[in-house]
Amino acid sequence: MSDDWKVGDLAVCIDDRWCGCGRADCGMKAVAPRKEQLLRVSAVHSVINRQFLRFDEGPADHFWHAVAFRKVKPDTGAADDALWVEQLQHLRRRVPA
C-alpha cells in the first residue's frame, strides 16, 4: 500500500468512474465523490490488502476504494520569506485603531 490512510486525513478524488452500469438514473452517481473534490476521511476499512475510505461529506454506509484518492498533506510550515512578508504588510489596509 502506497498510503497508510487514517481517520482525519484529507483526500482528493482523482478518479470518479464509480459505476459502469450506464444508467442515467444510477443512484451511485448522486452520492459518489467527484473528481478533484477534497474530502476528510472518517473511517478506513481494510480487506485483503486493499483499503476503503469513508468520508465525512458522504453517506455513513458507503466506502470508496482508496486507489481513487490521493492523500493531501497540508503545508503547515511557517513562512520564512521575509521579503514576501514585507510585501504583504504593504498591501494591508490601514485602519485607525
PLY file of the C-alpha trace (Angstrom):
ply
format ascii 1.0
element vertex 97
property float x
property float y
property float z
element edge 96
property int vertex1
property int vertex2
end_header
0.00 0.00 0.00
1.41 3.34 -1.01
-0.57 5.36 1.53
-1.42 4.40 5.08
-4.75 6.12 5.50
-6.13 7.12 8.88
-9.16 8.97 10.18
-8.80 12.74 9.75
-6.64 12.57 6.61
-7.52 14.82 3.70
-8.07 13.11 0.35
-8.58 14.42 -3.15
-10.57 12.32 -5.63
-8.53 11.51 -8.75
-10.95 9.09 -10.44
-14.73 9.42 -10.40
-15.77 6.47 -12.62
-17.70 4.73 -9.87
-20.39 2.88 -11.72
-20.25 1.11 -15.06
-23.96 0.38 -15.32
-24.54 3.16 -17.86
-27.93 4.12 -16.45
-28.64 7.86 -16.24
-30.70 7.32 -13.07
-27.98 5.35 -11.26
-28.16 6.18 -7.55
-24.41 5.69 -7.08
-23.57 8.85 -9.03
-25.60 11.03 -6.66
-23.55 10.09 -3.58
-20.16 9.34 -5.16
-17.18 11.68 -4.73
-16.46 13.90 -7.74
-13.08 14.26 -9.40
-10.92 16.90 -7.67
-13.26 17.02 -4.65
-11.45 17.43 -1.32
-12.75 15.13 1.42
-11.92 14.28 5.04
-11.59 10.59 5.92
-13.99 9.45 8.66
-13.22 5.70 8.57
-10.75 3.28 6.98
-11.57 -0.36 6.26
-9.01 -2.91 5.04
-9.97 -6.05 3.13
-7.40 -8.40 1.56
-4.61 -5.78 1.36
-6.95 -3.15 -0.05
-8.09 -0.03 1.75
-11.53 1.52 1.52
-12.37 5.01 2.76
-15.50 6.61 4.17
-15.78 10.40 4.25
-17.42 13.00 6.50
-19.05 14.52 3.41
-20.79 11.33 2.26
-23.23 8.68 3.43
-22.20 6.70 6.50
-22.84 3.36 4.77
-20.61 3.93 1.68
-16.91 3.17 1.39
-14.75 4.00 -1.65
-11.63 2.25 -2.91
-8.54 4.16 -1.75
-6.75 3.88 -5.13
-9.13 6.54 -6.47
-7.79 9.08 -3.95
-4.52 10.79 -3.15
-3.59 11.95 0.32
-3.27 15.71 0.71
-0.51 16.84 3.02
-1.28 20.39 4.17
1.60 22.87 4.28
1.95 23.65 7.97
5.41 25.20 7.83
5.96 28.82 8.75
6.62 31.36 6.02
10.36 32.10 6.09
10.50 34.56 3.24
10.99 37.95 4.92
10.64 39.83 1.62
7.28 38.20 0.93
6.03 39.06 4.44
7.17 42.67 3.98
5.27 42.91 0.68
2.12 41.60 2.35
2.40 44.19 5.10
2.49 46.96 2.47
-0.73 45.62 0.96
-2.53 45.67 4.30
-5.15 48.38 4.55
-4.51 50.95 7.28
-7.42 51.21 9.68
-7.49 53.64 12.62
-7.45 51.86 15.97
0 1
1 2
2 3
3 4
4 5
5 6
6 7
7 8
8 9
9 10
10 11
11 12
12 13
13 14
14 15
15 16
16 17
17 18
18 19
19 20
20 21
21 22
22 23
23 24
24 25
25 26
26 27
27 28
28 29
29 30
30 31
31 32
32 33
33 34
34 35
35 36
36 37
37 38
38 39
39 40
40 41
41 42
42 43
43 44
44 45
45 46
46 47
47 48
48 49
49 50
50 51
51 52
52 53
53 54
54 55
55 56
56 57
57 58
58 59
59 60
60 61
61 62
62 63
63 64
64 65
65 66
66 67
67 68
68 69
69 70
70 71
71 72
72 73
73 74
74 75
75 76
76 77
77 78
78 79
79 80
80 81
81 82
82 83
83 84
84 85
85 86
86 87
87 88
88 89
89 90
90 91
91 92
92 93
93 94
94 95
95 96
